Amino acid sequence: MARIATVVGAGLAGCEAAWALANQGFWVTLYEMKPQKYSPAHTYHGFGELVCSNSLKAMRIGSAAGMLKEEMRLLDSLVLQAAEHTAVSAGGALAVDRVAFSDYLTEKITDHPNIRVVHEEVTEIPEGPAVIATGPLTSDALSQAIGGLCGEDYLHFYDAAAPIVSAESLDLDKVFYAARYDRGDADYINCPMDREEYEAFYEALIGGETVQLKEFEKQDPVVYEGCMPIEVLAKRGKDSIRYGPMKPVGLRDPRTGKRPWAVVQLRKENELGTMYNLVGFQTNLKFPEQKRIFSMIPGLERAEFLRYGVMHRNTFLNSPKLLNPDLSLRGRPDLYFAGQMTGVEGYVESAACGILAGINLGRYLSGRAPASLPLTTMLGSLIHYVSTSPSKNFQPMGSNMGLLPPLEEPIREKAARYEAMARRGLADLDRAVEEQGLLDVLC
C-alpha cells in the first residue's frame, strides 16, 4: 500500500486535504508556490489566505453555511478549528482575523509530523497519488498541464452565472409553465410582463449599481466573451433584451390568451426541481441590486435567491464531465481535485471539499471504498451537484438549502423547516462517519 501522497496548493482546500491525509497516517508532501510566486489576488505569505471577505458566513444551524460548518466539525476540519481560535465579533456570523487565521493554519500544517511543505510552483501533473487544490487562480503553467490531461474543454476561465431562486418562494399565481411553441413538456416557468412592467424593470436594470472588476480582470479582453451581462445588453437599446433573453415569441399567457410584452424564463437547475435559474440573466450587478431589481419580475416579488449572479475570473473544471462523485478524475483514480476549481463556491465550501478529497484519496490508497455521504447532508448534496449537474452550462455553486431533498413531513415555517433539514442531515452524517470509519487511521 502506498503511503505517500502529494497535495498541490495550501489554500483552504489544500490545507484540509493535507490534514485529512496526514491524520489517516499517510506521508504528505504539500506544495505551495508562495512566497516564491503570488497569484494576482494574493499578497500574504501564509496558508489559507482569505482574499475577499473575512467572514465564513452564518453560524446558525438552520442556514446552509451553518449546517455545512457543523458537518465540517464532524469531519475534523482544521479550517473550522482555525476560525474558532481566531474569531472576531461579527454578530451571527463566523468572522476571523485574517492574519491570525492564516498563521494558525500555517503553524498547524508545518508542525504536523506527517506533512512536508515544499515552497515551489508545480507546473506538471504529479505522477503519483495527489490532490490538486490550486484554486480559482491556478497558475498558467499548471492550467496548461491540466488542459493537456483533460482535453481542450476541461476548464472554464470565467464565471458567468445567472441567479438561482428557490422554487417554493415563487408566486405561482403570476407565472405559467410552458416551452416556446409548445416544444417540450412545459419545461420552463415563465414570468410574463406587460409593457408598463417591462419599462419599469428596464429603467431599474440599466440604472443598477455594478461590481467593479479587479485590475487583472480588466486587462483580459475575453472576460465577457460569449456571456454578455444582462445590464450591459440592456444599455444597447430599450428593446435589446426584449429581443434577446426576454423575448416573448412562441409563448402565450394562458390567463389572457395573448403573447406577453416580455417574458423572463426560469429553467430547472436540479433534478429535484427545488431550484430554478433566470435564463440569460448573467449579471455583474451588486447582490443587493440583484435582489431589488429582479424582485420586480412578476412572480419573483418574494423570491429567495439561493445564488446571485456573478461574473469574474475563476478557473474551474467542467466537473460533471470530468470528476467522479469521490472527486477523482475519470480515468485517473489516484488524482483528485478539491476546492473552488471543482465548481464549489465559497470559503467553507472549498474547505469542506478539501476534507472529502483528502479522506477519499486515503481510502483509495488503503483499498477502501470512497466515502458515501448522504444526500441529506450539505456536503453530500453539494458534491453530488458539481459532479452530476444536468446543466449544459455548468457554473459554480455554493451551499444552499435548495440542494437538499425535501422533508418527508413538510414544515410550513421556513426557519423551522431549515433547522429540521439540517438536523436530519447532521444525524445522517454522524452515522456515516461511524459506519464507514471516515476518521479512521488507515496507515
N, C-alpha and C positions, 0 to 999 in steps of 0.2 A: 504493500500500500504506500503510495506517495505521501510524503509528509511535508512537502514544501509547496507553497502557493505564492503567487505574485498578486499584488494589488497595485493598480496604477491610479494615482490621484489621491490626495489627502484632504479632500473636501469632506462634507458631512457623510456622504455615501461611502467614500473610500475608507474613512476612519471607522465607520460602523462595520464594513465588510472585513477589514483587517482585525478588528476587535473580536468579531464573531468567530473568525477562523482561528485566531490565536487562543481563544478561550475553549475551543474544541480540541486544542492540543497540537495544532499544526504550526510549523515554522512559516512565518510570513515575511516576505520582502516587500516593503511599501515604497513605491517610487513617487516622489513629489518634485516637480521642476523648480518650485520656489526654493531659495531666493535667487537661483541662477537665472531664472526666466519667469516673467509675470505675464498673465493674460491682460487684455486691455482693461478689465474691470477690477483687477486685484492689486492691492498695494501693501498688505501686511504679510510678514514672513511666516506667520503661524498657520497651523492647520485649521480647517473648518471656518475659514474667513467668511463672515456674513457681509455680503457686498451691498445689499439693499436695506431692508428693514432689520431692526434688531429684535423683532417680535416673532415668536414661534406660535402665534395666534392663541385662540381661546383655550382656557383650561377646563371649562365645564364639560362634564361627561356627555351631555346631550348635544354637543356640537361635533362636527366631523373632525376638526383638529384635536379637540379634547379627547374624543374616542380613540383617535389614532395614537395620541401620546400615551394613553393608558395601555394600548396594545404594545407599544414600544417598551413600556416598563416591564410588561410580562416577558418580553424577549430580551431583557438585559441590555437595554440601549445605553451606550456610552454618551451619545449626544444629549439624551434626556438627563442623564446624571450631571453632565457639564452644565446644562442650562439651569438646573435646580441649584447648583452650587454657585452660580454667578448671576442669579436672577436680580432684576431691579424692579421697582414698583411700577406696575402697569395695569392696575385695575384687575379685570378678569382675564387678562392675557398673561402669557409667559414670555417676558422680555428679558434680555440679558445685557450685561456689559460686554460689548463685542470683543475687546482686547482680552479681558479676563476669561471669557468663554473660549477663545482661540487658544490662549495659553494653557488652559486646563486640558483641552483636548490634546494639544501637542505634548504636554508632560506625560499624560496617561499613556499615549501611544508609544512615545520614545522610551518610557520606563518599563514597558511590558517585556518580559524576558523572551517571549516568542516572536517579537517583531523587530526586524532590522529595517531602518529607514535609509533610503538612498536618495540624495538630492540631485537628480538629473532628469532631463527630459527624455521620455520614452517616445521613440519615433517609429517603432515597428511593433507589430502584434507579438506579445510574449508567446514563446513556443510551448511552454508547459501550462499547467493549471493556473488560471488567472481570473481576476475580476477587473474590468476596465470601468473606472468611475471618474472620468475626467471632466464631467460637467458640460454645461451648455456652451462653453468657450474652449472646447478641445483644440489643441494646437493644430496648425495646418498640416504638419508632417504626420501626426498620428491620424488625423482625419483622412488623409490620403491613403494611409495604410489600411484603415478600416474600410474605406471605399474599395480598395483592391481586393479585400477579403469578401466583402458582402455584395459587391456589384454596384453599378452606377447609380441605382435608385435607393441606396441604403440610407442616405442622410437627407434631412431637411435642414435648411440653414436659417429659416425664419418662421417664427410663429405667425400665423395669420388666422387666428381663431375667432369665430363668432361666439356671441354669448350663448349660454345654455340656461334654460329655465326649467323649473320643476313642473311636471305635468299637472300635479294636483293643485297648483296655485293658479292655473288658468281659469278665466271666466268662460265656461263652455257655452253660455248663452249668447256670447258675442262672436263666436268663431264657428267654422264649419269644416268638416273633413272632406277632402276631395283631392284628386290629382288632376293636372291640366288635361283638358279634353277627355276627362273620364278614363285616362290611361292608368292602369294600376288599380289597386284596391283602396282608394281613398287614403293614400299613404301620408298625406300632409295635413296639418292643421293650418287653416287659412284665416288670417286676421284681416277682414275687409275694411277699407277706408272709403268714406265719401270724399268729395273734393275739399270740403272745408277742413275735415280731419287731416287730410294729406297735406294741405298747405300749412297748417299749424305745425305739423310734425316736421315738415321740410325746413321751415324757418328755425325751429329749435335745433335741428340737426346741423345746419350749416353754421350756426352760432355757438355750437358746443365747444367747450374747452378741451384741448387735446394734450396728450403726453408729449413732452419734448424728447426727441431722440438723443441718445448719447453720441459723443463725437465719433466713436469708431463705427457707429451705425450710419451716421450722416455721410461718412466718407465712402460707403459702399453703394454703388449705383443700383444694385439689384434688390434692395430692401423690400420694395413694393412691387417688384415684377410679378405680374400674374395674380396679385392679391390686393387690388385697389381698396383702400378703406372706404366704407360707405359714405363717410362725410366728405371725403375728397371727391368721389364720384358725384355727389350731390352738388358740389360747387361748380360743376361744369354746366349746370343749367337746371331750371326748375323741373323739367320732365326727365332728366337724365336717369334718375333711379326708378321712375315710373315706367321707363322703357328698359330698365335693367332688372335688378333683383326684386323690384316691387311691381313688375308688370302683371296686369290682371288678365291677360289673354288666356283663353281656354278655361276660364273659371266663371261660375255663376253662383251667386249667393242664393241658397235655396229659400231663404226667407223673403227675398224680393223678386227672385227670378231674373235678376239683371246682373250684368257684369259690374263689379265694383270699380271705383275710380283708381284704386291702387290696392295691392294685397301684400302683406308680409306673410311668408310661408314658414312654418315650423316643421322641421324634419326630426323623426325619431332618432335619438342619439344612442340608445342602448336597447338590448333585446327585451328588457322588462317593460319598456315604454314609460319609464318614470322620468325621463329627461328628454327635452326637445331643444334643438339649436335653431337660431334665427338664420335662415338660409341667405347667404350672400352678405351678411352683416359683420364681416370682419371690420374691426374699427380700432382707431388709435385714441378714441375719447377716454378721458379720465373716468374711473369707475363710478364716482357719484353722478357724473354727467350721463353715463350709460343708464343708470337707474332712473334718473329724472326723465330723460328723453325717450327711452324705449318703453317706459311705463305709459307713454301717451298712445301706444299702439292698442287698438281695441282688443280686449281680452287679456291684455298684459298689465292692466292697471295695478293689480296686486301681485304681480309675478314675483316669485322667489328666484333670484339669479344664483344658480349653482356655480357658474363660471362666467366671469366677464370676458369680453373680447380683448385680445391682446395682439400687438404687432411689434415684435422686436427680434433682434438677432438671438437665435437659440438653436444650437446644433443638437439634433435629436434623431434617433433611429426610427425607421418605419417599423416599429416593434411588432405589430400584428403579423407582419410578413417574415420577420427575421428571428424573433425570440420565442422560445418555448415558455410555457407557464412558470417554469422554475427560474427564468431569466437567463438560461443558457442559450447560446447561439445555435440555431438549427444547423446540423451538420458538423458542429464542433462542440461536443458535450462537455469539454473541460474549460470552455471560455464563457464567462458570464459578464453581463453588463449591469450597471447599477446607477441609480441617481437620475438626475434630470435628463441625461442623454437617452434614457429609456422611454421618456414621454410622461413621466410623473412631474407634477408642477408644484413647487414649494419646498421650503426647508424641511419640515417634518416628513413630507412625502419622500424626499430624496434620501433622508437618513434611514427611514423605515425600509425603503427599497434596498439600501446597502446591507441592512441586517439580514434580509431574506437571501440576498445573493451570497453573503458570507456563509450563512447556515447551509444553503443548498450546495455550494461548492464543497464544503466539508463533508456533507453527506454523500456527494458523488465520489469523493476521494476514498471514503470508507466503505463504499459499496452499498450504501443505504438508499432507499427511495427518497426522492425530494420531499420537502415539507409540503403538506397539503393543507392550506389554510381555508377554513370555511368561508363561503361567500357572504356569510352574515358578518364577517369581520371587515373593517375598513381597509386593512392592508390586502386581505384576500380579494376583495371586490375590485380594488384599485389595480392590482397586478393583473387580475383577470381582464380588466378593461384594456390595459395597454398591450396585452399580449394577444387579445382576440377581438379588438374593436371591429365592428362591422362597417364602420365609416370608410368611404372610399378616400377621403381626405383626412387621414389620421392627424390629430392635433393633441398636444399635451393636455393632461387632465390632473387636477388637484383633488384632494379628498372632499367629498360632499355626500350628504345623506341620500341623495338621489341614486347613488351607486348601489345601495343596499336593497335586498328584496323586502317587500312589504311584510308587516307582521301578520301572523295567521289570524289574529283577532284585532281588527282595526281600532285605533285610538284616534278620536277626532281632534283633540287638542294637540297642536304641533309640538310644544315643548315636552309634554308627557310622552308623545309618540316617539320622538327622537331619543329621549332618555331610555325608553323601553328597548328600542332598536340597539342602542349602544350596550346596554346591559346584556341583551341576548348575545351580541357578538363577542363581548368580553368573556362571558361564560363559555361560549363555544371555543374560543382561543385557549382559554385556560385548560380545557380538556384536551385540545390538540397538542399543546406543549407537553402535557403529561403522557398522553398515549403514544405520541410519536417520538418522544425523547428529544425535543428540539434544542434543549440546552445541555445535552449530554456531552461529556468529554469523549471524543471519538478516537483520539490518537495519543 
